[in-house]
Amino acid sequence: MARLGLERTVVDADVYERTLARFREAGVLLPTIGQLKAPSSIPAAIKAKLKDVDPDGPHPLNLFRVHWFNDAERTGLAEVPGHIELPSELTGVKARIVLALGNRFPMIHAHKVLAAYGCLVPRVVTGQFDPTHHRAIWPSTGNYCRGGVAISKILGCRGVAVLPENMSKERFDWLDKWVNDPSDIVRTPGSESNVKEIYDTCAALDRDPNNIIFNQFCEFGNYLVHRTVTGAALETLYGALAKGRPGSRLAAYVSASGSGGTLAAGDHLKKALGSKIVAVEAAECPTLLSNGFGEHNIQGIGDKHVPYIHNVMNTDLVAAISDHSTDTLFVLFNTDEGRKYLIERKGIDPTLVAQLGNLGLSGLCNMLAAIKTAKYFDLGSDDVILTVATDGGAMYGSEIRKATAKYFGNRFDAVTAGEVWGQSLAAAATDNLLELTHLDRKRIFNLGYFTWVEQQGVSLEDFTARLKPAFWDNLLDLVPAWDAMIADFNAKSGAATRLGA
């Protein structure tokens, strides 16, 4: 129970009191999940103080920016989550493909800081994490561990990033500036595809009782914060997109598999708006599609396992995208030669072209999967597909050089730009896509047994309980319980009073 974050009462009163004292000293006020879902409900006094807070600094009030409604400058609130709608001239389909922008989140320019908060806050208010002596261990393939390190710094405790050694240089550059000690960056063997090596490292770290593992792949705080916060934000976004268009419908929600957290927004959107849910993975490592394995460079979507918090039985399609496509499109979208080709040869609006840098590698993966979904279902102009750009191009500048050397012989010009357009974008088809039957879902669900029961020690009873829709819906009861505990914690710490909240 403790590992999965399902408690709703104080587990350790001594830890709870020490944590209160630390938060009182540091002036840390915790936002409720409800406030992150509806940032307009954040007290006016906090909103006023936020105007003077650097959105990229380790300031406690930046916790109140861990939501989808930050404006472009990330200093104020927007009525609708920041997003990009891609035109048919770019996608080649009639359906409206819209990406919510994760790089508007504070500190790390990626929405994974929301997942980190969702995993941390239940541990804090139930007395399971003591920032006065515990080290917070954040296993990740890049962005989640950065979010965890940022929040740890706010709390005045040591945050440890565990991530594969072959992730982008920009991730490590960021971590170098934020960790308390170089040893707080733990590089595991391999790349995006090597999640088990991350688990093995965490198992070794877990032998030290001073280390608390915040495993995003199995903590239901990750699932719940995305189902509640991201799901509601995307519902608001869809409402704005459908305004004045009575024939609109939300046809699908597309999300890379990752930890399974962002996929949880699909559970909300399916229940509220009837959309299908599309889980995306790398074609080089088709774990969900065909129990496959391999290695890829779509940074942000771990694989070779089924996350414990992925509600597999509610997933409608699995789509796989090649990292050749995402790598080469990233070069096309983020170089002068590529942008010139898009504007002059393909007639894409320069304003839109300038915004394409908001899409990181996993965002491009989601975009291509949305195109495949639109083609598979023959979707029309009234159909909307929502997806997310977890982060932006700022995290992958070094990948341009790698991809240019690997695919283009260190030369990228108008000819190669045209080749990328044709091979990686226009040629996106319905291959490597499976509409799931009940048996397909059970196959994927059963694949998780080997990770969670055999390797991670989850009981068979707990594992199989997740087959039922009621299991996932009943988890929602935790949110108001946690919010009540957050409010009580804030009152006891005194931070709310001092901030006029």
C-alpha positions in Angstrom: 0.0 0.0 0.0 2.7 2.5 1.0 4.6 2.0 -2.3 1.5 2.5 -4.4 0.3 5.7 -2.6 -3.2 4.6 -1.6 -3.4 5.8 2.0 -5.8 8.4 3.2 -4.8 8.6 6.9 -1.5 9.6 8.6 0.8 6.6 8.7 3.6 8.0 10.8 2.8 10.8 13.2 6.4 11.6 14.0 7.3 12.0 10.3 4.2 14.1 9.8 5.2 16.5 12.6 8.8 16.9 11.4 7.5 17.6 7.9 5.1 20.2 9.2 8.0 21.9 10.9 10.1 21.9 7.7 7.3 23.3 5.6 6.6 25.9 8.3 10.2 27.0 8.2 10.4 27.0 4.4 7.1 28.7 3.9 5.8 25.9 1.6 2.1 25.9 0.9 0.7 22.8 -0.9 -1.9 23.4 -3.7 -4.8 21.0 -3.6 -5.4 18.8 -6.6 -8.7 20.7 -7.0 -6.8 24.0 -7.3 -4.5 22.5 -10.0 -7.6 21.2 -11.8 -9.2 24.7 -11.7 -6.4 27.3 -11.1 -9.0 30.1 -11.1 -9.8 28.8 -7.6 -6.3 29.6 -6.3 -6.6 32.3 -3.6 -6.2 35.8 -4.9 -3.3 36.5 -2.5 -1.3 33.7 -4.0 -2.0 34.8 -7.6 -0.9 38.3 -6.7 2.4 37.1 -5.2 3.0 34.8 -8.2 3.4 37.8 -10.5 6.8 38.5 -9.0 8.0 34.8 -8.9 10.4 33.5 -11.6 8.6 30.5 -13.2 11.9 28.8 -13.6 13.1 29.2 -10.0 12.8 26.9 -7.0 10.3 29.1 -5.3 7.6 27.4 -3.2 4.8 29.4 -5.0 5.7 27.7 -8.3 3.8 24.7 -7.0 0.7 26.7 -7.8 1.8 26.8 -11.5 1.9 23.0 -11.8 -1.2 23.0 -14.1 -2.2 23.4 -17.8 -3.5 26.9 -17.6 -0.3 28.9 -17.6 -0.1 31.6 -20.2 2.6 31.8 -22.8 4.9 33.8 -20.4 4.0 31.4 -17.6 3.4 34.3 -15.3 -0.4 34.5 -15.5 -3.5 32.4 -16.2 -5.0 31.5 -19.6 -8.7 30.7 -20.0 -7.8 27.7 -22.2 -4.7 25.5 -22.0 -1.9 26.4 -24.4 -2.1 24.4 -27.6 -1.3 24.1 -31.3 -3.9 23.0 -33.8 -2.2 21.5 -36.9 -3.7 22.3 -40.3 -4.6 19.7 -42.9 -1.8 21.1 -45.1 0.7 19.7 -42.6 -1.1 16.5 -41.4 -2.6 15.4 -44.6 -5.9 14.5 -42.8 -9.2 16.4 -42.4 -9.5 15.7 -38.7 -8.5 18.5 -36.3 -5.3 17.4 -34.5 -4.6 19.5 -31.4 -1.6 19.2 -29.1 -1.7 20.7 -25.5 1.7 22.3 -24.7 3.6 20.8 -21.8 6.4 23.3 -22.0 4.2 25.9 -20.3 4.7 24.1 -16.9 7.1 25.8 -14.5 10.8 25.0 -13.7 11.2 22.1 -16.2 9.2 23.2 -19.2 7.4 19.8 -19.2 4.2 18.5 -17.8 5.9 15.7 -15.9 6.3 18.0 -12.9 2.6 17.4 -12.4 3.2 13.7 -12.2 6.0 14.3 -9.7 3.7 16.4 -7.5 0.9 13.8 -7.8 3.3 11.1 -6.4 4.8 13.3 -3.7 1.8 15.0 -2.1 0.0 11.9 -0.8 3.3 10.8 0.8 3.7 14.2 2.5 0.3 14.5 4.0 0.2 10.9 5.2 3.5 11.1 7.0 5.4 8.8 4.7 8.1 11.2 3.5 10.3 13.2 5.8 12.2 16.0 4.0 14.4 16.5 7.0 16.3 13.3 6.3 14.8 11.2 3.5 16.2 11.3 0.0 13.6 11.4 -2.7 14.4 9.0 -5.5 12.9 9.8 -8.9 13.2 7.0 -11.5 12.5 8.3 -14.9 13.6 8.5 -18.5 14.2 12.3 -18.2 11.4 14.7 -17.4 9.7 13.1 -14.4 13.0 13.0 -12.5 13.6 16.7 -13.4 10.2 17.5 -12.0 11.0 15.5 -8.8 14.4 17.2 -8.4 12.7 20.7 -8.8 10.1 19.9 -6.2 12.7 18.4 -3.8 14.7 21.6 -4.0 11.7 23.6 -3.1 11.2 21.4 0.0 14.8 21.7 1.0 15.6 18.0 0.7 17.8 15.9 -1.6 16.2 14.7 -4.8 18.0 12.0 -6.7 17.4 11.6 -10.5 17.7 8.1 -11.8 17.7 8.0 -15.6 19.4 6.3 -18.6 22.9 7.5 -19.4 22.0 8.0 -23.1 19.3 10.6 -22.6 19.7 14.0 -24.2 22.5 16.2 -23.1 20.1 19.0 -22.2 18.4 16.9 -19.5 21.8 16.3 -17.8 22.7 20.0 -18.2 19.5 21.0 -16.4 20.1 18.4 -13.7 23.7 19.6 -13.1 22.3 23.0 -12.2 19.5 21.8 -9.9 20.9 18.9 -7.8 22.5 19.4 -4.5 25.4 17.1 -5.3 26.7 15.4 -8.5 26.1 12.0 -6.9 22.3 12.8 -7.0 22.3 12.1 -10.7 22.4 8.3 -11.2 23.0 7.2 -14.8 21.6 3.7 -15.5 22.8 1.6 -18.5 21.2 2.1 -21.9 18.6 4.5 -23.2 14.9 5.1 -23.4 14.2 1.4 -23.8 16.0 0.3 -20.6 13.3 0.7 -17.9 14.2 -2.6 -16.1 17.7 -1.2 -15.5 16.1 1.7 -13.8 14.0 -0.6 -11.6 17.1 -2.6 -10.7 19.0 0.5 -9.6 16.0 1.6 -7.5 15.8 -1.8 -5.9 19.4 -1.3 -4.7 18.7 2.2 -3.5 15.6 1.1 -1.7 17.8 -1.0 0.7 18.7 2.2 2.4 15.8 3.2 4.6 16.6 6.9 4.1 15.7 6.6 0.4 12.1 6.9 -0.6 11.3 5.7 -4.2 8.7 7.7 -6.0 8.0 5.2 -8.8 5.8 6.9 -11.3 5.1 3.6 -13.1 3.2 2.2 -10.2 2.1 5.1 -7.9 -1.6 5.9 -8.3 -1.0 9.5 -7.4 0.4 9.8 -11.0 -2.7 8.2 -12.4 -5.1 10.3 -10.4 -3.5 13.7 -10.9 -3.6 13.2 -14.6 -7.1 11.7 -14.7 -8.3 14.6 -12.6 -6.1 17.6 -13.7 -5.0 16.8 -17.2 -8.4 15.2 -18.1 -10.3 18.2 -17.0 -7.9 20.6 -18.7 -8.3 18.8 -22.0 -12.0 18.7 -21.6 -11.9 22.5 -21.3 -9.7 22.7 -24.4 -12.1 20.6 -26.4 -15.0 22.8 -25.3 -13.2 25.8 -26.7 -12.4 24.0 -29.9 -16.0 22.9 -30.4 -17.5 26.3 -29.6 -19.6 27.4 -32.6 -19.2 24.0 -34.3 -22.2 21.9 -33.1 -21.2 18.9 -35.2 -17.9 18.5 -33.4 -17.0 15.4 -31.5 -13.9 14.3 -29.6 -13.0 11.2 -31.7 -9.8 10.2 -29.9 -7.3 11.0 -27.2 -3.7 10.0 -28.1 -0.9 9.5 -25.6 2.5 7.7 -25.6 2.6 4.9 -23.1 5.3 6.3 -20.9 4.5 5.7 -17.2 0.8 5.3 -17.9 0.0 8.6 -16.1 -0.8 10.9 -19.0 -2.9 8.1 -20.5 -5.2 8.4 -17.5 -6.6 11.6 -18.9 -8.2 9.4 -21.5 -10.2 7.7 -18.8 -11.7 11.0 -18.0 -12.3 12.0 -21.6 -13.9 8.7 -22.5 -16.3 9.0 -19.6 -17.1 12.6 -20.2 -17.0 12.8 -24.0 -17.0 9.3 -25.3 -13.5 9.5 -27.0 -11.4 6.5 -27.9 -8.0 6.1 -26.2 -4.9 5.5 -28.2 -1.7 4.3 -26.5 1.5 4.9 -28.5 4.8 3.3 -28.4 8.0 3.0 -30.5 7.9 0.7 -33.6 11.5 -0.3 -32.7 10.2 -1.7 -29.4 6.6 -2.8 -29.9 5.8 -4.1 -26.4 2.1 -3.5 -26.4 1.6 -4.2 -30.1 3.3 -7.6 -30.3 5.1 -8.3 -27.0 8.2 -7.1 -28.7 11.5 -5.6 -27.6 14.3 -3.4 -28.9 15.8 0.1 -28.6 14.7 3.5 -29.7 15.2 7.3 -29.2 11.7 8.6 -28.7 12.7 10.1 -25.3 9.8 10.2 -22.9 8.1 6.8 -23.6 9.7 4.0 -21.6 8.8 0.5 -22.7 9.5 -3.3 -22.5 6.9 -3.4 -19.7 3.3 -2.4 -19.0 3.0 0.3 -16.3 1.0 -0.8 -13.3 -1.1 2.4 -13.5 -2.0 1.9 -17.2 -5.7 1.0 -17.3 -5.2 -1.4 -20.2 -8.8 -2.7 -20.3 -10.0 0.8 -21.2 -7.5 1.3 -24.1 -9.0 1.1 -27.6 -6.0 1.2 -30.0 -2.2 0.8 -29.9 -0.1 2.7 -32.4 3.6 2.4 -33.0 5.8 5.2 -34.4 9.4 4.8 -35.6 12.1 6.9 -34.1 13.4 7.5 -37.6 10.3 9.6 -38.2 10.5 11.5 -34.9 14.2 12.2 -35.2 14.1 13.4 -38.8 10.9 15.5 -38.3 12.6 17.1 -35.4 15.4 18.2 -37.7 12.8 19.4 -40.3 10.9 21.4 -37.7 13.9 22.9 -35.9 16.4 24.0 -38.5 16.5 27.0 -40.8 16.6 24.8 -43.9 13.6 22.8 -42.7 11.5 25.7 -41.8 12.3 27.4 -45.1 11.1 24.2 -46.9 7.8 24.1 -44.9 7.0 27.8 -45.7 8.3 28.1 -49.2 7.7 24.7 -50.7 4.7 23.4 -48.7 2.9 26.7 -48.1 2.7 26.3 -44.3 1.8 29.4 -42.4 5.1 30.9 -41.0 3.3 31.6 -37.7 2.5 27.9 -37.3 6.0 26.9 -38.4 7.5 29.1 -35.6 5.4 27.2 -33.1 6.6 23.7 -34.1 9.6 24.1 -31.8 7.1 23.5 -29.0 7.0 19.8 -29.9 9.7 17.5 -28.4 10.4 14.0 -29.6 7.4 12.4 -27.8 5.2 15.2 -28.9 6.1 14.4 -32.5 5.4 10.8 -31.8 1.9 11.7 -30.5 1.3 13.9 -33.5 2.1 11.0 -35.9 0.0 8.6 -34.0 -2.9 11.0 -34.2 -2.4 11.2 -38.0 -2.5 7.4 -38.2 -5.6 7.3 -36.1 -7.4 9.8 -38.3 -6.5 7.8 -41.4 -7.5 4.5 -39.8 -11.0 5.8 -38.8 -11.5 8.0 -41.9 -12.1 10.9 -39.7 -13.5 14.2 -41.1 -13.4 17.9 -40.3 -15.8 17.7 -37.4 -13.6 15.1 -35.6 -11.1 16.3 -33.0 -8.1 14.3 -31.8 -6.5 15.6 -28.7 -2.9 14.8 -27.6 -0.1 16.4 -25.7 3.4 17.6 -26.3 5.1 16.6 -23.1 8.0 19.0 -23.6 9.4 21.2 -26.3 12.4 21.3 -28.6 14.6 23.0 -26.0 15.3 19.6 -24.4 16.7 18.2 -27.7 19.0 20.6 -29.4 21.9 18.1 -29.2 19.7 15.5 -30.9 19.6 17.6 -34.1 23.3 17.1 -34.5 23.0 13.4 -33.8 20.2 12.9 -36.3 21.8 15.0 -39.0 25.0 12.9 -38.7 23.1 9.6 -38.6 20.5 10.1 -41.4 21.9 12.9 -43.6 25.7 12.6 -43.6 25.9 15.9 -41.6 24.2 17.8 -44.4 20.5 18.9 -44.3 19.2 20.9 -47.3 16.0 21.4 -49.3 16.4 18.0 -50.9 16.7 16.1 -47.6 13.9 18.3 -46.2 11.6 17.1 -49.0 12.7 13.5 -48.3 11.8 13.8 -44.7 8.4 15.4 -45.6 7.6 12.5 -47.9 9.0 9.6 -45.8 8.2 10.7 -42.2 5.1 12.8 -42.5 3.1 12.4 -45.8 3.8 8.6 -45.8 2.3 8.1 -42.3 -0.1 5.2 -42.8 -2.2 2.7 -40.8 0.6 0.1 -40.4 1.7 -0.7 -36.9 -1.7 0.0 -35.5 -4.1 -2.4 -33.8 -7.7 -1.8 -32.8 -7.9 -3.8 -29.6 -10.4 -6.6 -29.0 -11.1 -7.8 -25.5 -8.6 -10.6 -26.0 -6.0 -8.1 -27.1 -6.5 -6.1 -24.0 -6.2 -9.2 -21.8 -2.9 -10.2 -23.6 -1.4 -6.8 -22.9 -2.8 -6.8 -19.3 -1.3 -10.3 -18.7 2.1 -9.1 -20.0 2.3 -6.9 -16.9 2.4 -9.9 -14.7 6.0 -10.5 -15.3 7.1 -7.1 -14.2 4.8 -6.5 -11.3 4.2 -9.9 -9.7 7.3 -11.8 -10.6 9.8 -8.9 -10.4 8.3 -6.2 -8.2 6.5 -8.4 -5.7 2.9 -7.1 -6.2 0.4 -9.7 -4.9 -1.6 -11.5 -7.6 -4.8 -10.4 -5.9 -3.8 -6.7 -6.2 -2.6 -7.2 -9.8 -5.8 -8.8 -11.1 -8.1 -6.3 -9.3 -7.1 -3.8 -11.9 -9.1 -5.7 -14.6 -12.4 -4.2 -13.4 -13.5 -0.7 -14.4 -14.8 -0.1 -10.9 -11.3 -0.4 -9.5 -10.1 2.6 -11.5 -13.3 4.7 -10.9 -13.2 4.0 -7.1 -9.7 5.5 -7.0 -11.3 8.9 -7.6 -12.5 8.8 -4.0 -8.9 9.4 -3.0 -8.8 12.9 -4.5 -11.2 14.7 -2.1 -9.7 12.7 0.8 -6.2 13.9 -0.1 -7.4 17.5 -0.7 -8.9 17.6 2.7 -5.6 16.3 4.2 -3.7 18.9 2.2 -5.9 21.7 3.6 -5.5 20.4 7.1 -1.7 20.1 6.6 -1.5 23.7 5.3 -3.5 25.0 8.3 -1.2 23.2 10.7 1.9 24.4 9.0 0.7 28.0 9.2 1.8 28.7 5.7 -1.7 29.5 4.5 -2.1 32.2 7.2 1.2 33.8 6.4 0.4 34.0 2.7 -3.0 35.3 3.3 -4.6 32.2 1.7 
